[in-house]
Amino acid sequence: MAHLARRINRNSDFPHEIGFFLGYPTEDVVGYIKNGGRASKACGFWKVYGDVASAEKKFDLCRKCCSIYRRCWKNGKSLDELTVRTLSPVAVINN
């Protein structure tokens, strides 16, 4: 984490390995870094270099979650009420 914080503070380039912390599949993070963001197999919430079918399922789940959160926000839920405290959304998506 300290290394990542230094990279964020020091470089003007975004540290793409942050995808590991966001729960992106390893092969997609590594693929993005190796290919400079080019030649992906698919693109959704991140660029896919590995298993497209698995990524599409996760993208669908992300879209569903976004829709639910948007609806709850519009219906008056506070940010505190919308905050996930037990499992991160990434942990839920990856299971």
C-alpha positions in Angstrom: 0.0 0.0 0.0 2.8 2.4 0.8 4.4 1.7 -2.6 1.1 2.4 -4.3 0.6 5.6 -2.4 4.1 6.8 -3.4 3.3 6.0 -7.1 0.0 7.9 -6.9 1.7 10.9 -5.4 4.9 10.8 -7.5 3.7 10.1 -11.0 1.5 11.8 -13.4 0.6 8.4 -14.9 -2.2 6.5 -13.2 -0.8 3.3 -11.5 -2.8 0.7 -13.3 -1.9 -2.0 -10.7 -4.6 -0.4 -8.6 -6.9 -2.8 -10.5 -5.6 -5.5 -8.1 -7.0 -3.6 -5.2 -10.3 -3.0 -7.0 -10.7 -6.7 -7.5 -10.1 -6.8 -11.3 -8.9 -10.2 -12.6 -5.1 -10.5 -12.5 -4.8 -11.4 -16.2 -6.8 -8.3 -17.1 -4.6 -6.0 -15.0 -1.4 -7.6 -16.3 -2.7 -7.6 -19.8 -3.6 -3.9 -19.6 -0.1 -3.0 -18.3 1.7 -5.2 -20.9 -0.4 -3.9 -23.8 -0.6 -0.3 -22.8 -4.4 -0.5 -22.8 -4.6 -1.7 -26.4 -5.7 -4.9 -28.0 -8.2 -5.9 -25.3 -10.8 -8.7 -26.0 -13.6 -6.6 -24.5 -14.3 -3.5 -22.5 -16.8 -2.7 -19.8 -15.9 -1.5 -16.3 -12.4 -2.4 -17.2 -10.6 -3.8 -20.3 -10.6 -7.5 -20.6 -7.6 -9.5 -21.7 -8.6 -12.8 -20.2 -12.0 -14.5 -19.7 -14.5 -12.4 -21.5 -17.6 -14.5 -20.5 -16.7 -14.2 -16.8 -16.0 -10.5 -17.1 -19.4 -9.9 -18.9 -21.1 -11.6 -16.0 -19.3 -9.3 -13.6 -20.2 -6.3 -15.7 -23.9 -7.3 -15.7 -23.7 -7.5 -11.9 -22.0 -4.1 -11.7 -24.7 -2.5 -13.8 -27.4 -4.1 -11.7 -25.7 -2.8 -8.5 -25.3 0.7 -10.0 -29.0 0.7 -10.9 -30.1 -0.3 -7.4 -27.8 2.2 -5.8 -29.0 5.0 -8.1 -32.6 4.2 -7.4 -32.0 4.1 -3.6 -30.1 7.5 -3.8 -33.0 9.0 -5.8 -35.4 7.7 -3.1 -33.6 9.5 -0.4 -31.1 7.1 1.0 -28.1 8.8 2.5 -24.5 8.0 1.5 -24.0 6.5 5.0 -27.0 4.2 4.4 -25.6 3.2 1.0 -22.2 2.3 2.3 -21.4 -1.4 2.4 -19.8 -2.2 5.8 -19.3 -6.0 5.9 -18.2 -7.0 2.4 -16.8 -4.6 -0.3 -18.8 -4.6 -3.5 -15.7 -6.0 -5.2 -15.7 -9.0 -2.8 -19.3 -9.7 -3.6 -18.7 -9.4 -7.4 -15.8 -11.8 -7.2 -17.7 -14.5 -5.4 
